[in-house]
Amino acid sequence: QVPVHIPPGWRRVEAKVPGKHIYVHRETGTIQRMPADIYHSKDQAWISTDGKRMTEDVLNDGMPDLLALELAYGGGGKAKKAIVKPKVVPAALPPEPEKVVKPEADS
């Protein structure tokens, strides 16, 4: 027998197909194949698989798309003008090829 870890707040249920299992979050009723971080609509916050509320720092570290939205809109709802400073890297030009002078044929 393989030990099965079921996080607190989740219930492991066998699906219609024998041998397939799904996990149901007790409080929200979310059904997933594996327990994962979910958004709790009543608390209006993300909760981890252990049932703990996630802080904004943890969210931004784990979800780069949310960080990009936060940087773009800042929570005020209006997009900020992005100031992009391109990084200029001096590139070395390739050396010019040497000119080969062909000897003229004696006629």
NULO-529647 format. One record per residue: residue in three letters; z, x, y of N, C-alpha, C, O, CB in turn. Coordinates in steps of 0.05 Angstrom, whole numbers. Atoms other than C-alpha are relative to their C-alpha. Glycine has a CB too. Example, Ala and Ser with C-alpha at 12.3 -4.5 7.8 and 13.67 -1.06 7.14 Angstrom:
<sevexs>
[ALA, [0, 18, -24], [156, 246, -90], [0, 18, 24], [13, 39, 24], [25, -20, 1]],
[SER, [-1, -16, -24], [143, 273, -21], [14, -15, 22], [18, -5, 44], [-29, 9, 9]],
</sevexs>
This chain:
<sevexs>
[GLN, [0, 17, -24], [0, 0, 0], [0, 17, 25], [15, 37, 27], [24, -19, 0]],
[VAL, [1, -15, -25], [-18, 25, 69], [17, -15, 20], [15, -39, 24], [-30, 1, 10]],
[PRO, [-17, 14, -20], [34, 11, 123], [-17, -10, 24], [-34, 5, 33], [23, 19, 9]],
[VAL, [15, 12, -22], [8, -35, 177], [19, -3, 24], [40, -15, 22], [-12, -28, -8]],
[HIS, [-16, 2, -24], [35, -29, 248], [-10, -23, 17], [-33, -23, 25], [0, 27, 17]],
[ILE, [7, 23, -17], [35, -94, 287], [18, 2, 25], [42, 0, 23], [5, -28, -15]],
[PRO, [-16, -3, -25], [56, -85, 360], [16, -26, 6], [8, -48, -2], [-19, 6, 23]],
[PRO, [-15, 24, -7], [109, -132, 388], [-16, -19, 18], [-31, -10, 36], [26, 8, 15]],
[GLY, [15, 20, -15], [80, -196, 415], [-27, -8, -12], [-40, -26, -3], [-5, 9, 28]],
[TRP, [25, 6, 14], [21, -196, 367], [5, -11, -28], [26, -5, -39], [-18, 25, -2]],
[ARG, [-3, 11, 27], [11, -233, 302], [-26, 7, -15], [-48, 3, -5], [5, -31, 0]],
[ARG, [23, -7, 16], [-35, -209, 246], [-7, -24, -18], [10, -34, -33], [5, 25, -18]],
[VAL, [8, 24, 15], [-75, -267, 215], [-25, 7, -16], [-42, 22, -7], [-6, -23, 20]],
[GLU, [24, -4, 17], [-125, -267, 158], [-22, -20, 9], [-16, -43, 13], [6, -4, -30]],
[ALA, [22, 16, -10], [-193, -293, 180], [-11, -17, -24], [0, -17, -46], [-23, 18, 11]],
[LYS, [12, 17, 21], [-237, -342, 141], [-11, 17, -23], [-10, 8, -46], [-22, -17, 12]],
[VAL, [10, -18, 21], [-268, -284, 103], [23, 15, -11], [38, 29, 3], [-22, 20, 12]],
[PRO, [-23, -14, 12], [-217, -256, 54], [-2, 30, 5], [-23, 42, 2], [1, -6, -30]],
[GLY, [-2, -28, -5], [-195, -186, 71], [-5, 8, 29], [1, 30, 37], [-20, 15, -17]],
[LYS, [4, -6, -29], [-214, -191, 145], [24, -11, 15], [34, -33, 10], [-26, -14, 10]],
[HIS, [-24, 8, -16], [-156, -194, 194], [-6, 1, 29], [-22, 17, 39], [24, 19, -7]],
[ILE, [1, 1, -29], [-151, -212, 267], [28, 0, 11], [47, -6, -3], [-17, -25, 10]],
[TYR, [-26, -1, -13], [-95, -204, 316], [1, -20, 23], [-18, -22, 38], [7, 29, 11]],
[VAL, [-3, 21, -20], [-69, -260, 360], [24, 7, 17], [46, 12, 7], [3, -28, -13]],
[HIS, [-22, -5, -18], [-27, -248, 422], [15, -26, 3], [4, -46, 10], [-10, 11, 28]],
[ARG, [-16, 25, 1], [30, -298, 418], [1, -14, 27], [-1, -39, 28], [27, 6, -10]],
[GLU, [-5, 13, -26], [40, -310, 492], [-25, -11, 13], [-25, -33, 24], [12, 20, 19]],
[THR, [24, 9, -13], [-32, -315, 516], [-20, -13, -19], [-37, -28, -10], [-14, 24, 13]],
[GLY, [19, 12, 19], [-68, -335, 452], [-26, 16, -3], [-45, 6, -15], [-6, -28, 8]],
[THR, [24, -17, 2], [-118, -278, 458], [-5, 8, -29], [14, 17, -42], [3, 24, 18]],
[ILE, [7, -7, 27], [-155, -265, 393], [-18, 25, 1], [-38, 25, 15], [-15, -23, -15]],
[GLN, [16, -25, 1], [-181, -194, 379], [1, 12, -28], [18, 5, -44], [11, 20, 21]],
[ARG, [0, -14, 25], [-199, -150, 321], [23, 19, -3], [35, 22, -24], [-27, 15, -4]],
[MET, [-23, -19, -1], [-147, -98, 341], [16, -6, 25], [4, -15, 45], [-11, 29, 0]],
[PRO, [-16, 4, -24], [-89, -104, 390], [-9, 20, 22], [-13, 44, 16], [30, 4, -5]],
[ALA, [9, -17, -22], [-111, -77, 458], [13, -10, 26], [26, -31, 26], [-31, 0, 2]],
[ASP, [-10, 8, -27], [-92, -80, 532], [-15, -25, 8], [-40, -27, 6], [-4, 23, 21]],
[ILE, [13, 25, -8], [-105, -150, 558], [10, -8, 28], [31, 2, 37], [6, -22, -20]],
[TYR, [-7, 10, -26], [-102, -186, 625], [16, -26, -5], [6, -45, -17], [-25, -5, 18]],
[HIS, [-17, 24, 2], [-45, -237, 628], [-5, -17, 25], [3, -9, 47], [30, 8, -3]],
[SER, [8, 16, -23], [-70, -293, 672], [23, -13, 15], [22, -18, 39], [-20, -22, -9]],
[LYS, [-23, 12, -14], [-2, -325, 686], [15, 20, 17], [23, 13, 39], [19, -13, -21]],
[ASP, [-14, -21, -16], [30, -260, 708], [-19, 14, 19], [-10, 29, 37], [12, 21, -19]],
[GLN, [21, -13, -15], [-36, -237, 739], [4, 30, 0], [5, 44, 21], [1, -10, 29]],
[ALA, [-4, -29, 4], [-26, -167, 711], [-11, 8, -27], [-13, -9, -46], [30, 8, 3]],
[TRP, [8, -11, 26], [-52, -123, 655], [25, 7, -15], [44, 18, -4], [-18, 25, 4]],
[ILE, [-22, -8, 17], [-5, -114, 597], [-10, 17, -23], [-33, 13, -33], [15, -25, -11]],
[SER, [8, -19, 21], [-7, -59, 545], [4, -14, -27], [14, -36, -29], [16, 26, 1]],
[THR, [-3, 11, 27], [-8, -70, 470], [30, -4, -7], [36, -20, -25], [-13, 18, -21]],
[ASP, [-28, 3, 6], [68, -62, 470], [13, -23, 16], [36, -29, 13], [15, 25, 6]],
[GLY, [-10, 23, -15], [75, -121, 518], [12, 8, 27], [25, -9, 40], [21, -14, -16]],
[LYS, [-11, -9, -26], [95, -79, 579], [-21, -2, 21], [-45, 2, 16], [10, 30, -2]],
[ARG, [18, 2, -23], [65, -90, 647], [-10, 27, 8], [6, 46, 10], [14, -15, 24]],
[MET, [12, -25, -7], [17, -35, 667], [0, 4, 30], [-6, -15, 45], [-28, 3, -12]],
[THR, [0, -6, -29], [24, -1, 735], [-29, 6, 9], [-47, 11, -8], [18, 24, 6]],
[GLU, [27, -5, -11], [-36, 10, 781], [-9, 28, -7], [-33, 33, -11], [0, -4, 30]],
[ASP, [8, -27, 7], [-35, 85, 767], [-11, 2, -28], [-32, 16, -32], [24, 19, 3]],
[VAL, [9, -1, 27], [-43, 75, 693], [-27, -14, -2], [-45, -6, -17], [20, -13, -19]],
[LEU, [26, 15, 1], [-99, 24, 705], [-22, 17, 11], [-44, 18, -1], [2, -25, 16]],
[ASN, [21, -17, -12], [-138, 71, 750], [-7, 24, -17], [-30, 33, -17], [8, 9, 28]],
[ASP, [6, -22, 18], [-132, 128, 701], [-16, -9, -24], [-34, 6, -32], [26, 13, -9]],
[GLY, [13, 9, 24], [-156, 87, 643], [-26, -15, 5], [-43, -17, -13], [18, -17, -16]],
[MET, [23, 17, -6], [-209, 45, 678], [-14, 11, 25], [-8, 2, 47], [8, -29, 3]],
[PRO, [14, -12, -23], [-256, 86, 723], [-16, -21, 16], [-20, -17, 40], [-17, 22, -9]],
[ASP, [16, 20, -15], [-297, 24, 741], [18, -15, 19], [9, -22, 41], [-13, -20, -20]],
[LEU, [-18, 13, -19], [-236, -9, 772], [7, 19, 23], [11, 10, 46], [26, -9, -14]],
[LEU, [-5, -19, -21], [-221, 55, 810], [-23, 1, 20], [-19, 3, 44], [5, 28, -12]],
[ALA, [24, -1, -17], [-292, 56, 837], [-1, -25, 18], [-7, -23, 42], [-26, 1, -16]],
[LEU, [-1, 25, -16], [-285, -17, 860], [22, 2, 21], [18, -7, 44], [4, -24, -18]],
[GLU, [-22, -2, -19], [-218, -2, 893], [-8, 19, 23], [-1, 14, 46], [25, 11, -14]],
[LEU, [9, -18, -21], [-248, 57, 930], [-21, -12, 18], [-22, -7, 42], [-11, 26, -12]],
[ALA, [22, 11, -16], [-309, 17, 952], [10, -23, 18], [2, -25, 41], [-21, -11, -19]],
[TYR, [-8, 24, -15], [-274, -47, 974], [28, 2, 11], [35, -12, 30], [-2, -24, -18]],
[GLY, [-27, -6, -10], [-202, -23, 984], [19, -24, 0], [41, -21, 10], [-3, 9, 28]],
[GLY, [-18, 23, 1], [-172, -92, 971], [-3, -18, 24], [8, -40, 23], [28, 10, -1]],
[GLY, [4, 17, -23], [-194, -120, 1038], [-23, -19, -4], [-26, -38, 12], [-5, 17, 25]],
[GLY, [22, 18, 6], [-256, -152, 1009], [-26, 9, 13], [-47, -2, 6], [7, -27, 9]],
[LYS, [24, -9, -13], [-305, -116, 1054], [-6, 29, -8], [12, 45, -9], [2, -2, 31]],
[ALA, [7, -27, 9], [-343, -55, 1032], [3, 20, 23], [-5, 14, 46], [-29, 0, -12]],
[LYS, [-2, -22, -20], [-328, 10, 1068], [-26, 15, 0], [-40, 17, -20], [24, 18, -5]],
[LYS, [24, -17, -1], [-384, 54, 1092], [8, 27, -14], [27, 40, -6], [-10, 5, 29]],
[ALA, [-6, -25, 15], [-386, 112, 1044], [-11, 24, 15], [-34, 24, 24], [-13, -1, -28]],
[ILE, [9, -24, -12], [-389, 180, 1075], [-4, 21, -22], [15, 30, -34], [22, 11, 21]],
[VAL, [7, -18, 22], [-425, 225, 1027], [-9, 26, 13], [-29, 26, 28], [-22, -12, -18]],
[LYS, [8, -26, -9], [-429, 298, 1042], [-12, 15, -24], [3, 23, -42], [25, 16, 12]],
[PRO, [12, -14, 23], [-479, 331, 996], [9, 29, -1], [11, 42, 19], [-31, -2, 2]],
[LYS, [-8, -27, 4], [-458, 396, 968], [-25, 17, -2], [-41, 14, -21], [18, 4, -26]],
[VAL, [23, -17, -1], [-510, 448, 986], [5, 26, -15], [24, 41, -9], [-9, 6, 29]],
[VAL, [-2, -25, 16], [-518, 503, 935], [-24, 17, 6], [-47, 9, 0], [4, -6, -31]],
[PRO, [24, -17, -5], [-562, 561, 957], [-13, 8, -26], [0, 18, -45], [8, 25, 17]],
[ALA, [15, -7, 24], [-615, 571, 906], [-17, 25, 5], [-29, 28, 26], [-18, -23, -9]],
[ALA, [16, -24, -3], [-648, 638, 895], [-29, -6, -7], [-35, -19, -27], [10, 23, -19]],
[LEU, [28, 4, 5], [-723, 636, 901], [-10, 19, -22], [-1, 42, -23], [-17, 3, 26]],
[PRO, [10, -18, 20], [-762, 664, 843], [-16, 22, 13], [-29, 18, 34], [-18, -16, -21]],
[PRO, [15, -22, -12], [-793, 732, 856], [-30, -6, -1], [-41, -18, -19], [6, 27, -15]],
[GLU, [29, 4, -1], [-866, 731, 877], [-13, 18, -20], [-5, 41, -24], [-11, 6, 29]],
[PRO, [14, -17, 20], [-913, 755, 823], [-16, 22, 14], [-27, 19, 35], [-19, -18, -17]],
[GLU, [15, -22, -11], [-944, 822, 834], [-30, -5, -2], [-40, -16, -22], [7, 27, -15]],
[LYS, [29, 4, 0], [-1017, 822, 853], [-13, 22, -16], [-8, 46, -12], [-11, -1, 29]],
[VAL, [14, -20, 17], [-1060, 856, 801], [-28, 3, 11], [-43, -17, 13], [0, -9, -30]],
[VAL, [26, -6, -11], [-1121, 889, 830], [-18, 9, -23], [-12, 28, -37], [1, 21, 23]],
[LYS, [19, -7, 21], [-1179, 890, 782], [-20, 21, 10], [-31, 18, 31], [-15, -25, -11]],
[PRO, [20, -20, -9], [-1223, 951, 785], [-28, -12, -1], [-35, -27, -20], [1, 25, -18]],
[GLU, [27, 11, -1], [-1294, 934, 805], [-18, 15, -20], [-15, 39, -25], [-12, 3, 29]],
[ALA, [18, -11, 20], [-1347, 945, 753], [-22, 16, 14], [-34, 7, 34], [-12, -22, -18]],
[ASP, [22, -16, -12], [-1398, 1000, 768], [-26, -13, -8], [-31, -17, -31], [1, 30, -10]],
[SER, [25, 11, 7], [-1466, 971, 773], [-23, 18, 6], [-46, 11, 1], [-4, -26, 14]],
</sevexs>
